[in-house]
Structure formats: structure tokens, C-alpha cells
Amino acid sequence: MLNKKVISISLVLFLLVGSMMIINNNAKAWWIFSDDEGNQEETTQQQTKNPEDFSGKLELMVPAGDYMSFMKKNVIPKFEKKYPNVELTVSNDKNLKTRISAGDEPDVYTGTFGYQPAMYAKSGKIVNLEKFKDSEKVFDRISDRYITRNYNGLYYVPWNVTTQLMIYNKELFREAGLDPEDPPETFAEFLKAAKKINNLPNRKDGSEIYGTVFWNEALSWGGWYWTMLTQIYYNMNDGQYQLFNNYGTDIVFDKEEANMDKFYEFAREAQQYAPPTMKTNFFSRNIGMWLQFGYGWMANLDEAKGEPMKIGEDVGVAPIPVLEKGDTHWSTLDGRSIMIFRSNPEKERLAWELVKFLMKKDINLKACKALGQLPTLKSLQDVPYFNQPETKPFVEQLKHTLTNEPVAELGDVANILQQMYIKTVIKEKISPEKAVEKAAKKARELLKK
């Protein structure tokens, strides 16, 4: 009898503690997993080192291209000057999955918002940054809207952010009899405008004109591409539904009011006025409107056919259309998150020094300008550079954005939705309603594993 009472009391205590371990952030609740020794708070002695006291090698992994160039030119020389006994190298993230599988993770990684920090935190791969005694000072300098807690910890520092808007070719608008100063506000208006532009005659060189365009070849490149479609989906339900419930334990995109079927229906009709791939892109000057233009694409305007395209002159910028007039125009909140992969206390502390260095005001501002991103630091919000006519619409849109959900399975579920997109939008083999039904079934099977 005594043993049964002990068991009963233990069970009650377990459930009580478990219930207290639910946290809520941006309407997301998560089960909290306790940190093990690798994430314990640092001692005062570990925190009081001078820059010259640090030594060793450090690897920073970033996306290939401009990020690599920026780090080599602007970060490595200055960081190594401040930390003379540290050797900093930079690598690209093309083989990250392979390296993680082999237990050869980089020290610091600038990944994407949302699911990546959640996925690596859940698997115990990255450091809870709250272990560092001065972490609060770093996070206090960052706008709250960009900070998300996962598993009762802060596992990444939001380095920069971006969002997506619609851009359109003002000249093609005029040629199609549309007002270039009055872009489509609703999806219905968008489709009408796309049809008119699509009916324009071929150019002198024989090239066709299209009403819109989608990056369809990326549908098979992995779940990351969902971040370039999700802003359309959000505006089908006035930003009320993403993919998962508040706990990340089930999907909600199959609810009738989520309107995932309407998202597929719209994309199917819009595809009639689009080329099959991005081989013909907006910068060819043959595309009327593009719903997937991120702030980071600005540099591509300089590479437009013939001569650079300029926002305000031959390119218009507008919010993503909505289902009904008066609805809020939503978009995605994406960006780069700095994570530290777990190794040993000494290496992790050195990695944290690099994270703080990257969040210095001057370095952060220079990075945002060079990489075409928007700032997360409060001290940079009012910098004139981010209030220029071509930048301000993106800054204003940040007020109505939704972060990619911090669910480890997001990439896999997004990939399922993209496969259904191919079947219902591109190949038209199944109805939008059937596509949602099949995607929901597959997603739930995935979450049960």
C-alpha cells in the first residue's frame, strides 16, 4: 500500500512539474527540456577574460557568396586584431548536414530563423546562450519582436532580418492599360492584372511577356522554399493561421478557415500567366508582377536587362495582396540567426565573443548594407539609410510579419506542401482540396514518428 502511495505522489509531482514547464512566447508553447552540463551557466572566472587571453581556432559558417566575402573582408581582419591569439576561418554551409552527421560541426553558424534553431536545440546540438552571464546585455539591445525562446532557452541571436513584398513593372502596367500608381490590392485584382499583362504581344526579339512568375524549380530543393510562398498563404487567412498549432504537436493548415485550398487555387490560376520556371525572371523586364521579392534581392535590380531598374521609377513596390479589401497585408519575417554549436566550455566562450563582435553596432550596420538586410538592433532602427524610399516599405512591413514557426519538423512539413503544390498547381493532377487533404495526412504521419 505504501509503495502505491509513493508512486501516486511521484506521478502527481511529475505532472505538476511538467505543467509548470510550459512556456508561452508569441502564442507558442513548448515543452521545456532541462539543460545538461554543456549548457550550465558560466562561472565568474570564465567571464572575465581579456581579448588577448583567448587563443585557438574558430570556424564561422555562413551562406556562400556575399556572406563569405563580407566575413573575409570586414570581420576576420578586425576580429583577429582584437583577439590576436585567435585564428578565425570562414566556411560556407553547403555541406552542413553532412558535417553534422559526421560530428564535425562549425563553431558558429549563421542559419535561418524559425525551424533551424528549434531543430538543433531539440537535438542538443547548439548552446543555450543564456549560459553566458553577459547574454542579457546582448539581447536587451535587440528588438523584442525578433527574439523567440525555444525549449526554455535562447538558442540564437537574430543577426539581421528581411521580409517580402510585391514588385511590379510600371512600364508593362502602362502598356496593359493599368495604373502604375495603383497596384492590385486583392488577389482577385492581381489575377485580372496578370491576365492583362500576359496578353501583351511578344517583344521584338520574340520573347514572351508574362503576368507574373514563381520560382518553381525551387519546389524540389527542400522545405526552405516555403518561406517564399508562405506570405501568400498568410494573406489567404488574414494572418490567423500558419502551419502548426500553438504547441507544435499538430498541423492546422487543413482547417477550413486557414484557406490552404484557396492558396493552391490562387497559385494554380496565377501559374497560367507565368513561365514554367524562373529562367525568365522579373529582371528580364518581361514579367509584370512578382510576389516573392525579398529586401535582399535589391542588388539584382542593378543587373536587369539593358540597364538597372530603379524602384520608384520603373519598378513599383506594394504589399502582398489580400483576400478581401481592408484585410491586413501580412508577410514573412526571415533572416539570419547566429547559433553556437556545442563543443567545450572554452571553445563555446570564444564563439560567444565572436557572436558579440558580430552584434557590434558598426559591424552590424555594415553587414546590413553590404548583404541587403534589415537591422535587429534597436540603435539602428532610426538610421537614415533604412528610411530611404526604396527601403522604407520593407521596414514598414516588418510590423505585420510572421516568423517561421520554431518547430523542428517545419522543413519536412513544408516539403510535403511543396510536393502537393507540384501536383495541384504545376501538373494539375489533383484538386486543391485533395492536395490539402493528402498534405495533412502525410504531415500528421510525420509528426507521430
TORTORLO-99281 format. One record per residue (C-alpha): x, y, z. Coordinates in steps of 0.05 Angstrom, whole numbers. Example, Ala and Ser with C-alpha at 12.3 -4.5 7.8 and 13.67 -1.06 7.14 Angstrom:
# residues 2
{rec {246, -90, 156}}
{rec {273, -21, 143}}
***
This chain:
# residues 449
{rec {0, 0, 0}}
{rec {57, 48, 18}}
{rec {91, 36, -49}}
{rec {27, 52, -86}}
{rec {21, 118, -47}}
{rec {93, 135, -62}}
{rec {82, 121, -136}}
{rec {19, 162, -137}}
{rec {52, 221, -103}}
{rec {111, 217, -150}}
{rec {65, 216, -210}}
{rec {28, 277, -185}}
{rec {93, 314, -173}}
{rec {118, 295, -242}}
{rec {55, 321, -276}}
{rec {56, 384, -233}}
{rec {128, 399, -253}}
{rec {113, 382, -325}}
{rec {54, 431, -326}}
{rec {99, 485, -298}}
{rec {148, 474, -354}}
{rec {104, 502, -408}}
{rec {125, 570, -433}}
{rec {90, 618, -479}}
{rec {122, 664, -529}}
{rec {86, 695, -588}}
{rec {28, 647, -575}}
{rec {75, 587, -580}}
{rec {81, 538, -522}}
{rec {135, 486, -516}}
{rec {156, 430, -470}}
{rec {219, 450, -435}}
{rec {278, 403, -433}}
{rec {329, 412, -377}}
{rec {399, 433, -397}}
{rec {455, 384, -385}}
{rec {526, 402, -365}}
{rec {544, 432, -432}}
{rec {493, 488, -422}}
{rec {506, 505, -349}}
{rec {518, 579, -332}}
{rec {589, 602, -335}}
{rec {630, 619, -273}}
{rec {654, 690, -260}}
{rec {725, 669, -275}}
{rec {705, 644, -344}}
{rec {671, 711, -358}}
{rec {728, 758, -341}}
{rec {779, 743, -395}}
{rec {812, 798, -435}}
{rec {814, 792, -511}}
{rec {888, 774, -511}}
{rec {875, 717, -462}}
{rec {834, 679, -514}}
{rec {871, 632, -560}}
{rec {856, 578, -610}}
{rec {820, 568, -676}}
{rec {748, 586, -691}}
{rec {705, 568, -751}}
{rec {647, 612, -774}}
{rec {599, 581, -824}}
{rec {556, 626, -869}}
{rec {519, 621, -935}}
{rec {562, 620, -997}}
{rec {572, 683, -1038}}
{rec {566, 753, -1009}}
{rec {566, 729, -937}}
{rec {633, 694, -947}}
{rec {662, 756, -979}}
{rec {637, 802, -925}}
{rec {666, 759, -869}}
{rec {734, 754, -902}}
{rec {738, 828, -917}}
{rec {704, 860, -857}}
{rec {702, 812, -799}}
{rec {763, 766, -798}}
{rec {816, 822, -800}}
{rec {782, 863, -746}}
{rec {766, 804, -702}}
{rec {836, 776, -705}}
{rec {864, 845, -690}}
{rec {822, 849, -627}}
{rec {837, 777, -609}}
{rec {910, 769, -632}}
{rec {917, 697, -609}}
{rec {855, 672, -645}}
{rec {852, 646, -717}}
{rec {784, 656, -748}}
{rec {765, 619, -812}}
{rec {701, 623, -852}}
{rec {666, 567, -890}}
{rec {602, 560, -930}}
{rec {542, 519, -907}}
{rec {532, 476, -969}}
{rec {554, 412, -932}}
{rec {527, 429, -863}}
{rec {482, 367, -858}}
{rec {539, 321, -877}}
{rec {585, 353, -826}}
{rec {533, 348, -771}}
{rec {523, 275, -786}}
{rec {598, 265, -781}}
{rec {602, 303, -715}}
{rec {644, 358, -748}}
{rec {601, 419, -734}}
{rec {628, 490, -743}}
{rec {636, 532, -680}}
{rec {588, 588, -702}}
{rec {534, 584, -755}}
{rec {490, 638, -785}}
{rec {429, 597, -802}}
{rec {357, 617, -816}}
{rec {302, 639, -768}}
{rec {250, 593, -742}}
{rec {258, 518, -751}}
{rec {334, 513, -753}}
{rec {347, 538, -682}}
{rec {288, 496, -657}}
{rec {313, 434, -693}}
{rec {384, 439, -668}}
{rec {362, 458, -598}}
{rec {316, 399, -594}}
{rec {372, 352, -616}}
{rec {420, 383, -565}}
{rec {468, 408, -619}}
{rec {471, 482, -600}}
{rec {484, 523, -538}}
{rec {432, 558, -496}}
{rec {462, 628, -499}}
{rec {434, 646, -431}}
{rec {492, 607, -400}}
{rec {535, 668, -414}}
{rec {529, 719, -358}}
{rec {531, 778, -405}}
{rec {479, 749, -453}}
{rec {424, 794, -424}}
{rec {463, 856, -446}}
{rec {465, 830, -517}}
{rec {391, 811, -521}}
{rec {370, 877, -488}}
{rec {399, 913, -549}}
{rec {354, 874, -597}}
{rec {281, 890, -613}}
{rec {236, 841, -576}}
{rec {197, 822, -639}}
{rec {258, 784, -666}}
{rec {272, 743, -603}}
{rec {240, 675, -595}}
{rec {250, 625, -539}}
{rec {256, 551, -554}}
{rec {255, 496, -502}}
{rec {262, 546, -445}}
{rec {324, 578, -474}}
{rec {352, 629, -523}}
{rec {389, 589, -574}}
{rec {404, 641, -627}}
{rec {418, 715, -635}}
{rec {378, 748, -691}}
{rec {433, 779, -733}}
{rec {391, 811, -788}}
{rec {321, 806, -816}}
{rec {285, 811, -882}}
{rec {214, 807, -909}}
{rec {180, 802, -976}}
{rec {136, 848, -1017}}
{rec {107, 850, -1087}}
{rec {145, 888, -1141}}
{rec {117, 905, -1209}}
{rec {140, 932, -1275}}
{rec {110, 1001, -1284}}
{rec {122, 1003, -1359}}
{rec {84, 937, -1370}}
{rec {28, 965, -1327}}
{rec {22, 1025, -1372}}
{rec {25, 983, -1435}}
{rec {-31, 938, -1408}}
{rec {-75, 998, -1392}}
{rec {-64, 992, -1317}}
{rec {-49, 1049, -1269}}
{rec {24, 1041, -1246}}
{rec {8, 1081, -1183}}
{rec {-50, 1035, -1164}}
{rec {-24, 964, -1158}}
{rec {-71, 905, -1142}}
{rec {-95, 904, -1070}}
{rec {-132, 837, -1071}}
{rec {-116, 770, -1102}}
{rec {-175, 778, -1150}}
{rec {-146, 844, -1174}}
{rec {-78, 812, -1180}}
{rec {-105, 757, -1226}}
{rec {-141, 808, -1270}}
{rec {-78, 850, -1277}}
{rec {-35, 788, -1291}}
{rec {-82, 767, -1347}}
{rec {-80, 835, -1380}}
{rec {-4, 838, -1378}}
{rec {1, 766, -1401}}
{rec {-39, 784, -1464}}
{rec {12, 836, -1485}}
{rec {48, 820, -1551}}
{rec {117, 788, -1554}}
{rec {177, 835, -1555}}
{rec {216, 849, -1619}}
{rec {265, 794, -1601}}
{rec {208, 744, -1597}}
{rec {209, 738, -1522}}
{rec {142, 730, -1487}}
{rec {111, 774, -1434}}
{rec {82, 743, -1371}}
{rec {36, 770, -1319}}
{rec {74, 741, -1260}}
{rec {128, 690, -1242}}
{rec {143, 638, -1188}}
{rec {209, 604, -1171}}
{rec {180, 535, -1188}}
{rec {246, 499, -1196}}
{rec {260, 512, -1122}}
{rec {199, 470, -1103}}
{rec {243, 408, -1103}}
{rec {302, 440, -1068}}
{rec {277, 430, -998}}
{rec {228, 458, -947}}
{rec {265, 525, -942}}
{rec {228, 548, -1005}}
{rec {164, 551, -965}}
{rec {189, 617, -937}}
{rec {179, 645, -1007}}
{rec {107, 621, -1012}}
{rec {82, 628, -942}}
{rec {69, 703, -947}}
{rec {16, 688, -999}}
{rec {-16, 635, -954}}
{rec {-17, 682, -894}}
{rec {-57, 732, -934}}
{rec {-109, 679, -950}}
{rec {-129, 677, -877}}
{rec {-112, 747, -853}}
{rec {-50, 722, -816}}
{rec {-92, 679, -769}}
{rec {-62, 612, -787}}
{rec {7, 585, -800}}
{rec {21, 511, -806}}
{rec {22, 485, -734}}
{rec {-19, 492, -670}}
{rec {8, 530, -610}}
{rec {46, 470, -585}}
{rec {76, 446, -650}}
{rec {43, 379, -639}}
{rec {-7, 381, -696}}
{rec {-19, 418, -761}}
{rec {-75, 468, -771}}
{rec {-68, 485, -845}}
{rec {-124, 437, -862}}
{rec {-175, 477, -822}}
{rec {-227, 507, -869}}
{rec {-214, 577, -844}}
{rec {-139, 570, -857}}
{rec {-155, 572, -932}}
{rec {-96, 529, -955}}
{rec {-141, 505, -1011}}
{rec {-152, 577, -1033}}
{rec {-77, 587, -1033}}
{rec {-69, 528, -1080}}
{rec {-127, 553, -1123}}
{rec {-97, 622, -1130}}
{rec {-28, 594, -1147}}
{rec {-58, 548, -1199}}
{rec {-94, 605, -1234}}
{rec {-35, 653, -1228}}
{rec {10, 600, -1259}}
{rec {-30, 606, -1323}}
{rec {1, 675, -1331}}
{rec {72, 654, -1311}}
{rec {131, 620, -1344}}
{rec {145, 548, -1321}}
{rec {209, 568, -1284}}
{rec {250, 630, -1264}}
{rec {291, 624, -1327}}
{rec {250, 684, -1348}}
{rec {253, 727, -1285}}
{rec {229, 796, -1265}}
{rec {296, 827, -1282}}
{rec {288, 807, -1355}}
{rec {235, 862, -1358}}
{rec {185, 811, -1386}}
{rec {148, 799, -1320}}
{rec {91, 842, -1296}}
{rec {89, 826, -1221}}
{rec {129, 784, -1172}}
{rec {102, 765, -1104}}
{rec {167, 738, -1076}}
{rec {214, 798, -1074}}
{rec {256, 800, -1011}}
{rec {294, 861, -989}}
{rec {358, 822, -1001}}
{rec {344, 819, -1076}}
{rec {356, 894, -1084}}
{rec {423, 884, -1117}}
{rec {391, 844, -1173}}
{rec {356, 906, -1197}}
{rec {424, 932, -1219}}
{rec {433, 871, -1262}}
{rec {367, 880, -1300}}
{rec {366, 872, -1376}}
{rec {392, 933, -1413}}
{rec {403, 978, -1353}}
{rec {390, 978, -1279}}
{rec {317, 980, -1256}}
{rec {301, 1032, -1203}}
{rec {248, 1028, -1150}}
{rec {201, 1087, -1157}}
{rec {217, 1098, -1229}}
{rec {207, 1034, -1270}}
{rec {193, 988, -1211}}
{rec {136, 995, -1161}}
{rec {134, 963, -1092}}
{rec {69, 942, -1058}}
{rec {45, 897, -1002}}
{rec {26, 825, -1017}}
{rec {-48, 825, -1039}}
{rec {-102, 803, -991}}
{rec {-166, 763, -997}}
{rec {-213, 820, -981}}
{rec {-203, 895, -983}}
{rec {-189, 922, -914}}
{rec {-151, 860, -891}}
{rec {-82, 869, -862}}
{rec {-26, 856, -911}}
{rec {19, 803, -880}}
{rec {88, 777, -899}}
{rec {143, 732, -872}}
{rec {196, 750, -822}}
{rec {260, 717, -843}}
{rec {333, 730, -830}}
{rec {398, 702, -804}}
{rec {405, 673, -735}}
{rec {473, 664, -702}}
{rec {480, 597, -666}}
{rec {537, 566, -628}}
{rec {547, 491, -636}}
{rec {565, 455, -573}}
{rec {637, 434, -562}}
{rec {672, 451, -497}}
{rec {666, 510, -448}}
{rec {730, 544, -472}}
{rec {712, 540, -546}}
{rec {640, 560, -533}}
{rec {663, 621, -494}}
{rec {708, 641, -552}}
{rec {650, 631, -600}}
{rec {607, 676, -557}}
{rec {660, 731, -564}}
{rec {651, 725, -639}}
{rec {575, 730, -633}}
{rec {582, 794, -592}}
{rec {631, 821, -643}}
{rec {582, 809, -699}}
{rec {529, 847, -659}}
{rec {572, 909, -651}}
{rec {534, 969, -679}}
{rec {586, 987, -732}}
{rec {596, 916, -756}}
{rec {521, 902, -757}}
{rec {506, 965, -796}}
{rec {560, 950, -847}}
{rec {534, 878, -854}}
{rec {462, 901, -866}}
{rec {484, 949, -920}}
{rec {531, 900, -955}}
{rec {484, 840, -951}}
{rec {418, 875, -965}}
{rec {386, 861, -898}}
{rec {349, 900, -844}}
{rec {374, 910, -773}}
{rec {352, 877, -708}}
{rec {389, 925, -662}}
{rec {346, 979, -631}}
{rec {401, 1030, -641}}
{rec {398, 1021, -717}}
{rec {323, 1028, -726}}
{rec {325, 1103, -739}}
{rec {387, 1105, -782}}
{rec {371, 1147, -845}}
{rec {396, 1091, -890}}
{rec {336, 1047, -870}}
{rec {286, 1103, -883}}
{rec {303, 1114, -956}}
{rec {244, 1109, -1005}}
{rec {265, 1041, -1032}}
{rec {277, 1013, -962}}
{rec {221, 1043, -921}}
{rec {165, 998, -949}}
{rec {202, 937, -924}}
{rec {215, 968, -856}}
{rec {141, 986, -850}}
{rec {121, 915, -869}}
{rec {161, 887, -811}}
{rec {103, 909, -765}}
{rec {59, 857, -798}}
{rec {102, 796, -806}}
{rec {100, 725, -780}}
{rec {164, 688, -761}}
{rec {175, 619, -789}}
{rec {149, 572, -736}}
{rec {203, 545, -688}}
{rec {183, 473, -700}}
{rec {237, 422, -715}}
{rec {192, 388, -766}}
{rec {176, 451, -804}}
{rec {223, 437, -862}}
{rec {195, 367, -873}}
{rec {122, 390, -869}}
{rec {137, 448, -916}}
{rec {168, 399, -965}}
{rec {104, 358, -963}}
{rec {63, 421, -980}}
{rec {111, 436, -1037}}
{rec {103, 367, -1066}}
{rec {28, 376, -1065}}
{rec {38, 444, -1097}}
{rec {73, 410, -1155}}
{rec {15, 361, -1163}}
{rec {-42, 410, -1158}}
{rec {-12, 476, -1185}}
{rec {41, 455, -1235}}
{rec {16, 388, -1261}}
{rec {-58, 397, -1242}}
{rec {-64, 323, -1227}}
{rec {-106, 332, -1163}}
{rec {-154, 385, -1138}}
{rec {-131, 438, -1087}}
{rec {-178, 407, -1036}}
{rec {-147, 338, -1047}}
{rec {-78, 367, -1043}}
{rec {-93, 396, -974}}
{rec {-123, 330, -951}}
{rec {-63, 290, -973}}
{rec {-13, 340, -945}}
{rec {-48, 340, -877}}
{rec {-48, 264, -874}}
{rec {26, 259, -891}}
{rec {44, 315, -842}}
{rec {7, 281, -785}}
{rec {41, 215, -800}}
{rec {108, 252, -797}}
{rec {92, 285, -730}}
{rec {74, 218, -700}}
{rec {143, 188, -713}}
***
